[in-house]
Structures are given as structure tokens and as C-alpha cells.
Amino acid sequence: MSSIFAYLAIGFLGWRFIRRSPRNRATRVRHLDGSQTTRAHARGEAGEALTRAELRRVLTSLCGSDFYLHDGAVLLNHAPGTAYPTAEVDHLAVTPFGLFVIETKYWSGFIEPGANFAELVRVTSDGKRESRKSPLAQNRTKVAFLTAKLPKVWTVEGLGVFAAPDCTLHPDLPPTLIHISELSHFLRLRRHEFRLSGRKPVNVSTAWKAIMLNASIDAKELEEHYERVRVNPQVVARNAV
């Protein structure tokens, strides 16, 4: 129970930090239009802040200072020259034992497998069932893009993290869909598997520079991306599958 309160506290502080940041306010508000609520937006940002804080804590424990986690979203330039050239990554963690493309969801309730890979079902406390897109489906083309652009010896893995404390996952979900409380064990296991493989560790600095050849963290480009999402969210979401 104490760990749940700790996650909530970190998420609240992270949300307050994001709310006060002029750059993030200038970009992230582009997600909103008249039909969306500030409450849903705030919950999403709080979830991302929770995951980012937990990622940094866990990776510091596992890697010391030998990792890179950008403090914000990363844009992949996956389709240059098209109407929708960029895809957003919530968290991109670069470690000696692999690269992790992470999508965060702040969904409450019970999460079940859906009709196919791309879908999940959220069951609310009152029994209502909602079909939603899986974080793994959102990450699929992003992982494929980075895998194609980076050296094959570097493992790129997609991961979906559910950050809400009142979220429970069905045991039949893929093991790369996890609750935030499982993040430490998941990454420790990946590090252990990598050490047993005998492969050469990823050079974190070199990997980040290689990623940035086809990516951006520029505030103006992020703002332009969010504007495209605001204008036509269905097309952008479809491109992310």
C-alpha cells in the first residue's frame, strides 16, 4: 500500500512540474481541442511523469550513470516528406543492455486482451467495457523504424506501461504490457538476460547520437507535431499502428 502512495506522490509532483514548464505547456496543450477535457490531459501527463521518474530510479539502480533517458517526448522522423512525417515516443530509454520504446497509459480498471493484437479491453469499476488501442500496437512501427535504422546488434524493444495505481492487468496479456510496479523487475530481467548472452554492451552515447540522426527533441518540431495530431488525430493514430 505504501508503494501505491509513493507512485501517486511522484506522479503528482511530476504533473505539477510539467504544468509549470513553459516549453511543455506550449507543446502538450496542442493535444487538446474543444471536445477533450483537461482532466484526461492532466491524467495522461501525470502518468508519463510517474513512468519517467520510475524509469530514472530503476535505471540508476541498474546502470549507475551509464544510460540515457530524455526528459520528455522524442519525435521519430519516420516518414519524411509526407503529410504526417513524425511519430511521438513517450519515453526512449537507452541502456547498455538495449533500447526501450515505452508508451505510458494512465488507465484505471481491469485491462484484458482484445479481439486482436492491436486492441485491449478496459473494464471499469462499474463493469463497463471499452475497446482501446494497445500500447504495443502504437509502438510497433516505431520499434520497426528504429530497428531498421540502427545496428542490428542493438536490441530495440517496445513496452507498454500502465501507471495508474488502480489498474490491474489480465494474466493473458503479453509480458511486454506491465504495470509500473513491475518495471524494476522487467528491466532487471532484461539486464540479466543480456549479461548471459555474452553480447557487447551498447555504447549509450553512440546509440543516442545514432537515434538523433532520424529523430528530434526540438520544441518547435514537437509543437508542429502536436498541431498535426490536433487537426487530424485519426490519421496520426492510424499511422502509428
N, C-alpha and C positions, 0 to 999 in steps of 0.2 A: 504493500500500500504506500509506503514512504517513497518508493521509486516513482510511482504514478504522480504523486505531488511534486516530485523533483522535476519530472518531464514537463508538467504544467507550468511550473515556475520558470523553467528555462524558455519554454515557448512564449510565455507572456513577456518576458524581458526581451526576447528576440523580436517579437512583434512590435514592442514599443520602440526598439532601436530602428527597425525598418520604417515605422511611421514617422520618425524624426529625420530620416535621411533624405535630403533634398533630391539626390540623384535617383534613389529608388522610388520616391514619391512621383518624380517626373516621368518615370517609365512605367511602373507597375499599374498606375491608375489607368493606363491605356487598355487594360483588360476590361474595364467597366463601361457599360452603356446604361441607358435608362432602364433596361429590363433586369439588370443584375443588382444584387444587394451588396452593400458594403460589409454586411456581416459575413457572407460567403467569402468575399475577398480577404477579409481580415483572418478568417479561419485558415484559408489557404496559405497566407503569408506566415501565420503562426506555426503551421505545420512544417513549412520549409525551414523556418528558423530553428525549430526543435531538431529536425533531422541534421541540419548543418552543425549545430552545437554538439550533437551526439557523435556525428562523424569525426569532428575535430578531436573530441575527447578520446574516442576509441583509437583513431589512427595515431594520435600522440602516444598512447599507451603501447601500441604495437610497433610503431616505426620511429619513435622519437621525433626528430625534426625532418626525417627523410620521407616526406610526402608533400603533395600539393593539393590543396582544396581551395578553389576560388571562392571568395566571399560574395557570391551572387550567381546569377544565371550566366550560362555560356551559350552563345549562338553558333551553331554549326552552319557553314555556308554550303549546304548540301545540294543546292540546285541553282547555281549562279546563272543569271541571265533569264530566269523565269519570273513569273508574277509573284511567286512565293519562294524566294531563294533560301530562306533560313528556317532552322528548327531550333527550338529552345531546349536546353538541358537544365533541369533544376539544380543538380549537383554533379560535378565531374571530378571524381577523386582519382588522383594519380599516385600510385604506391609502387614500391619495389616488387610487389607480387601481383600486379595487374592494374588495369584501368577500369573504373566502375562508373557507368552511366546510370544515374539514380533519379527516379521520378517519385516525388512525395505526394501522398494523398492524406487529407485530414478528414477521413470518413468515419463516422460513428456507426455502431451496429455490428451485425454479423455479415461477413463477406464470404460468399460462396462462389464456386465455379459457375460460369455462364454456359451458354449454348455452344460456344466455340472459344478458341484461344483469345480472341480479341475482346471478349465480354466477361464481366463479373456481375454478380447479383448482390446488391446490398439489401439486407433485411433490417428494417428499422425496429425500434423497441416496441412499436405497436403492430408489428407483423407486416407492414407494407413492404413490397418487393420492388426494387428499382434495378433496371439493367444499366450498367455503366461500362465505359471503355476501360480495359485493363491497362495498368501502367506498363506492363510488358509489351503490349501492342503499341502503345505510344512511343516506346523506346526502340522498337525493332529496327526501323530504318536508320535511326541514329547510331545504334551499335553497328549495323552493317556498313554504314558510311565510314565510321572510324576504323573498323577492321580493314576495309579496303584501302584506306589512305595510310595506315601506319604499318610498321614492320610486323610480319606475321608472328614473330617470336613474342610479341606483346599481346597478352590476353586482354580482350575488351569484353566486359560482361554487363548486361542490363539488370537492373534491380529495382523493384518497387517496394517502397517503404510506407507503411501506414502509421501515421504519427499520433493519431488521437488515442488517448488512454482508454476510452470506452469503445474500442474496436477489437473484435475477435475474428480470427481467421479460420476458415474451414480447413481441416487437415488434408483434404484432397487438392488444395491449391499448390501450384508449383513452388519448389523450395526457394525460388528467387523472388517470391512475394512474401515479405516478412513484416512483422510488427517492429516498431522502433526498439522495443525492449530486447529483440533478438539480434540487433545489428552487431553488437560486440561479438557474440558467438559466431555469427555468419562470417565476419571478416577474419576472426581468429582462425576459423576453419580453413578459409581460403589461403591464408598465410601458411598454415601448416601443410596443406596440400602442395603449395608451391615449393616449400622447402624440401619436401620429399621427392619432388620431381627432378631436382638437380639442375633446373634451368637457371640461366644467368639472370640476376635481378634487373628490373627495369631501371634505367638511369632516369630519375624523376625529372630533372631539369631538361634533359634532351627530349623526353617524351612530351612535356608541356610545350616546348618550343615547336615540336612537330605538329602537335594538335593545333596550335595557333596559326599555322600556315593555312588552315582551312576553317578557322573559327574566329570569333570576335567577342570581346568583352567591352567594346566601345559603347558608351552611354547613348550616343546619338543613334547608332545602329540598333541598339536594344529598343529605343523609343520607336524607331521606324517599324521594327518587327511587331511590337505591341499594337501599333496602329493598324497594321495589316490584319492582325488577329481580331481587332475590334470591328473592322469593316466587314470581314468575311470569316468568322470563326469556323464555319462548317468546312470550308475548303482547306484551311490550315490544318484542322483536326484530321481530315481525310488524308492529307499528305503525310501525316505523322504515323499512320498505321504501318 
